[in-house]
Amino acid sequence: MLSSTRSTRSRTTVAVAGLATLALTLTACSSGSGGSDDDTAAGGKITLTVATFNDFGYTQELLDAYTAEHPDVEVKQTKAAKAEDARTNMTTKLAAGGEGLADIEAIEVDWLPELMEYPDLFTDLADPALDGRWVDWKVQQATTTDGKVIGYGTDIGPSAICYRGDLFEAAGLPSDPAAVAELLGGADATWDDYFAAGTAFKAAGGGAWYDSAMSIYQGMVNQIDNAYEESDGTPKDLSTNTEIQDIYTTVVEQSTTNGLSAGLEQWSPDWDAAFQNNGFATMICPAWMTGPVEERSGGVTGWNVADVFPGGGLNWGGSFLTVPASGKNAEAAKELAAWLTDPAQQTTAFENAGTFPSQIEAQESEAVQTFTNDFFNAAPVGSIFVNRALAIDGAPFKGANYFSIHQTVQDAIKRVDVEKTDEAKASWDKAVQAFKDLGLS
């Protein structure tokens, strides 16, 4: 899931420093006591702690509903402000043997490639009774080659296009969601269609078309099955990876030469401010992004959502609940994790925080399919993101080296689009050198 302060960097490109430390120390560690510091409440109740970040939609009311059904359990949630803070805390404590971890630790999908290298640190959550609860590819992301499941899926990130209808109108473009979807290519939308619409918008004096070149690159690269690694985990040499170089060249050219990017880094203060000063007209919008847009756009009334996405479907983000094996109450925590990821609870979480459920039953529920968002001009976001989820064919392969390689390209784009310190070719050459420095080939 993604919400208020999640960053593109934490979602998709954070270097694995914490997990590198983990790799160096795990072999010397034994399981610690883990669990919460106070796992027995007054009166003999078990206290289960749930560590999340941003907003998973787990309100106190929802947690109290579990306690009402399980009077011998008290549930406490700790919430990190940012995903990277939660990641650092988790990896540091895992490397120390698990001492001090919560009974349930929420993780982002992009942490999985590294965490899956150490499945013994997590309770096996495989349960035949839950077969069929989630979309298949969500389960596969958290399943080891020998069938161990280290996480129960919470949300996924089916993506549409959020746009400023008022800015479209000022530029003489259609602003009705159905018309905007057709403008961007309709059911067969391509990235060329999206860029062409941006060129028309800019030619009409409309300003920047999208917020961030790094965001656009993220959308394009996540539509590739094997962007940086073969399916067996073998890294592709970046210097000969023409598919990635072509995407890099396209994004940089459209963003800087053609001027379609606002030149912002998502989650930066400048990005925050751009929502208040008409900084850009469109952005890639996974379901979880609707919350951050609304938070930053107080007083702005033009936002809407178009049921369209260039290049087909895109999943950006999504999270899981894990149960560290070091916990004192692992079986009770497993039961709570299963309850929190039940379709009923995930429907409530979607209503609370816009975290689109990965559970099939929840996606098919009337509550999700009829859900509207008043801020986005009453857009039927439930049905839109259901449609966008159906357009997702599966999850791209992301092995243990995916994010370190991805970081080199994102940094190259940042130098050109945000920092404006390098020309496109020089920055790409630096990315290739950074890849060589990883020592993967």
N, C-alpha and C positions, 0 to 999 in steps of 0.2 A: 504494500500500500504506500501511498505517498500523500503527504498533506503539508501543512502550513510551512514548515521550514526545510523541507527536504530539498536537497540540492542535486542538480545534474551530476555534480562531481561525486556526491556520496552514493547516488543511485547507480551510477554506471562507470565511473572512472577513478574511484579512490584507489590509490596505490595500496598494496597489501602489506604495509609496514608492520601492522599489528600481527598479522598472520605469519609474516616472515619470522618474527620473534617467536610466535607460537611453534613454528616448525623446528626451530633450533632448540626449544626447551621441552617439548612434549615427551621426548623419549626418556627424559630424566624425571618426569613427574608421575606421581601416582594420584589416584582419585582423592580429592579432599572431601571435607564434610559437606561443602556446598550448601545449597538451600538458602533460606533467608536467615538473617541473624537472630530472628525470634520466630521460630517456626511452630511454637505452641502458644496459642492464645489462652487467655484466662478461661477457667472452667474446663480445661482439657481439650479445647478445640484445636484443630490443625489450622495453622496459618499458611496459606499459599500466596507467594508473591509472583506477580506478573510484571515483567519489565518490557515496556513498549517505548515508542518514540513518536514525536509529533502527535498524531491523533488517529488511533485505530477505531474510534467510535465506541470504545468501551467506557461508557458512563458509569457513575456510581450506581445509578438505578439498575443498569444491566447486571453489574456484579452482585448487587444485592439480591437479584432474582436467583442467582446461583446459590447464594447463602440460604435463601428461603427454601430451596429444594434440598439443600445439604446443610442442615443445622449444625453439624459437627465441623464445618469448614468456615473459616474467615478468609476473604480474599482481599489482598492489598495490591494496588497497582502503583508502580513507579514509572514515571514518564520522562524520558530524556527529551531535551528541547530539539535536538538534531540527531539524525541517524548516525552521523559519524561519531558523536559522543557515545551512543549506545554500542557502536561497533568497537570502539577503543576499550570501553569498560569490559565488554564481553571477552574480547580476545586476550586482554591482559589477565583476566581472571582464569580463563581457560588454560593459559600458559602456566599459571601458578597452581594448577591442579583442580580448579573449579571452586575453590573457597570463595564464598560471598556472592556467587551467582544467584539470580532469582530462580524460583522453582520452574517458571516458564520464561524463556527468553525469546522475544520477538526478533526476527532477522529479516533483512531484505533479500530478495532473490539473488542480487548480485554478490552477496557474501557466500553463496552456496558453493561455487566451484572450489574455493579453498577449504571451507568447513567439511565438505564431503571427503576430503583427504583424511579426516580424523573421525570416522563415524562412531568409534567406541566412546567418544566423549559425550554422546547423546543417547538417550533412551530410544529404543526402537519403537516407533509409533504404529507400525504395521498392524492393521486390525481388519480381518475379513468382513466384519460387520459394517465397516465404513466404505467398502468397495463401491464405486460408482457415485460417491458423494461429490467429487470434484471433476472438473474437466481433465481429461487424461494427461495432457501435457503438463499441467500443474503438478500432478502427482509425480510424474517422471522426473521433474526438476529436483525433487528432494529424495529420490530413491537411488540407493547405491546399486552397483552392478550385481550384488548378491541379494538384493531385495529388501534391504533395510531402509525404512522410512525415517528420516531424521526431523521432518517438520510437517505439520498440518497446515494446509494452505488457508490463508485469510483472503486477501483481495488479489485482483489482477488489474492490469492497466490498459484495457482497450482504449484506443486513441481516436479522437475525432479532431476537428479543427474549431478552436474557439476564435471568435472574431468580433471586431467592433462594428456593429451595423451602422452606427452614426457616421463613422469615418468612411465606410463604404459609400453611403449615400452622398456624402460631401464630395467624393471623387467620381460620382456618376455611375457607381456600380450597384447592382441589385443587393438588397439587404435581407430579403426574406430567406430563411434558412434553406428552403428547397431550391431557390434560385441560386443561392451561394454554392450549394452542393454541385449544381450543374455547371456553374462558372468554373469550379475547380476540377471538373472532369467527370462528375457523377460516379456511377458504379465502376467505371473504368478509369478513374482518375490516375494520372501519372504525376511524377515530380515535375516534368516539363510543363504540364498544365498549371500546376501550382505556381511555378516561377513565372510563367507567362501572365497569369492573373496579377502577380505582384508587379511585373513590369508595367502593365496597364494602370494599376493603382498609382504607381510612382509617377508615371507620365502625366497623370491627371493632377499632380501636385499633392498626392496623398502621403508622402513621407515614407518612413520605413515600413516594409511589408511584414517582417517578423522580428522577434526579439533577439535571437541568438543564433549565430552560425553553428555553434557547438550543439545546440538543440536540434537543428535541422540535420546535422551529421548523425546525431544519435538516432533520429528517426529512420534515416536511410540505412545505416549500418545494421540496425536491429532487424531489418528485413532480409538479411543475408544469412543463409543457414550456417555457413562456415566462414566467418569474416577473417579471423586471424589464426585459426587452428584447424587442422584436419579433425575428423571425427574420432580419431584415436588419441587426440591431444597434441599431436605434433605441430609445433608452431610453424606458420608460414613466414618465409623471409619477407619482411616489409619492403625491402628494396625491389623485389620482383612481384609484389602483390598488386598487379595492375588494377584489379577490381577496387581495392581500397584507394589506390592513388587516383583513379578516375572519380570516385565519389568525393574525395578531398578536393580535387581540382574544380569539380562542379560547384561544391558548396562555397569554396573561397571565391570563385569567379562571380557567382550569383550574389554573394553577400557583400563583397567589396567592390569589384569592378562594376557590377550592375547596381550596387547600392541598395540591395533589398534588406540587408540586416541593419538593425539598430545598433549593432556593435556592443551588445551587453552580455554580461555573464549572469546566468540565472542565479537568483538568490543573493545577488550583491545589492548594496544600497542604491546604486544607480538603476538597477532593474526594478527594485521596489518603487522608486520614484517615477519611473516611466509609466506606470499604470495611472498616475495622476496627471500626466502632462501629454497624453496622446502620443506616447513614445513609439507605438507600433500598432499594426492593424490586425494581425493574426498570430497564432501560436499553436504549436502542437499541444494537444490537450488530452492526455490520458484522464480517466475519470477522476483520479485523485487530485488533479490539478485544478478542478473547479473551485475547491476550497481556498487554496492560496490566491487565485485570481480575485475571488470575492473579497478576501481579507485585505488586499492591497488596493482595491478599486472603490473604496467608499465614496459615494457621491457621483460616481460614473455610472451612467444608465444604459450604455450602448452595447454591452456584451451579449453575445448569443453563441449558440453551438450548432455547427453544421454536421449532418450525418454523412461524412465523407472523409476519406483519407487517401493521400497519394500513395500509389504503389500497392494498394490492397490493405490488408489488416496490419495492425501493429500493436503489440503488447509492450508497454513501457512500465516496468516496475512490477510490484506485487510483493507480498510478504508471507512469512510463515511463523508459526509458533513452534519452538523447540523445547524439549525437556532435557536439560543437562543431566547426564548420568550420575553426576556427583551429588545430586540433590537427595535430601533425606526422605522426601515424600514423593518420589518419582511416579509411583502408580496413581496417587491422588492427583498429581499435577497432570498426568496423561489424561485422566478423566475430565479435568477442567479444560484442558486444551481442546479435547474433542467437543465439549459443550460450546466453547467459544467459537468454534468453527462449524458448528451446526448451521444448516441453512437458515433457521429462524433467527439465530443470534447475528449471523452475517447480514441478514436483511435489515435488522435493527441498526447494525453498525453502518450500513450504507445510508440509511435514513439520517443517522446522526452525523456522519462525516464524509459521505460521498465515496467511501471505499467500496468499489464495485466487487461483488462477491465472486469467488471462484467456484462456488457450489452450484451445480446444475439446477437443483430444485429452487434455490434462491433466485437464480437468473430467470426462471420460468414463472416465478410468483407474480401475482397481480400487484403486490406492493412495490416490487422493483420495476416492473414493466410500465406501470402508470405513474411513476414518480416524476415530478416536475421540479424545476429549480426557478424560483421567483426572480432571483437576481439576474439570471440569464434570460430575461424576458419570457419567463415561464416555459423555457425550453423543456421538451419531454426527455430529459437526460436519461431516464431509466430505459426507455425504448431505444434511444440513440446508442447507448453503450451496450445494450444487448445486441443490437445489430453489428456494432463494431467488434464485439467479442466473437460473433459468429464468423467474422471475416478473418480471424486469426487462424492460420493453418497449423501452427505449433510454435515451439520455442527454438530459437537458434542455438547452436552448440556453443557453450562457453566453458572452456576448460580452465585448468589452474593458472594458465598464463594469459588468459583473455584480457584481464583488466590492466595488467602492466603494459601490454602492447597497445591497448586502446588508449591508455593515458598518453602515450607518445604522440598519437595523432591528434587527440583533443588539445594537447598543449600546443601543437603546431598551429591549429586553427585559432586558438586563443591569441597567439602572438600576432597573427595577421588581422583578426577581426576585432579583438578587444583592446589589446595593448598597442597594436599598430607599430610594432618594432621591427617586423620582418616582412619582406616580400614573400609571395607564395612559394616560389621554388626554394629559396634559402631556408624557409621554415620547414618545408618538407625534408630537405637534406638533413636538418637537425633531428627530425623525427626518425629518419633512417639510422642516424648515428646513435640516437638514444636506444633504438631497438637493438643495435649491435652491442651496446653497452650492457644490455640485459643478459647477454651470453646464452641465448636460447638456441642459437643455430651452430 
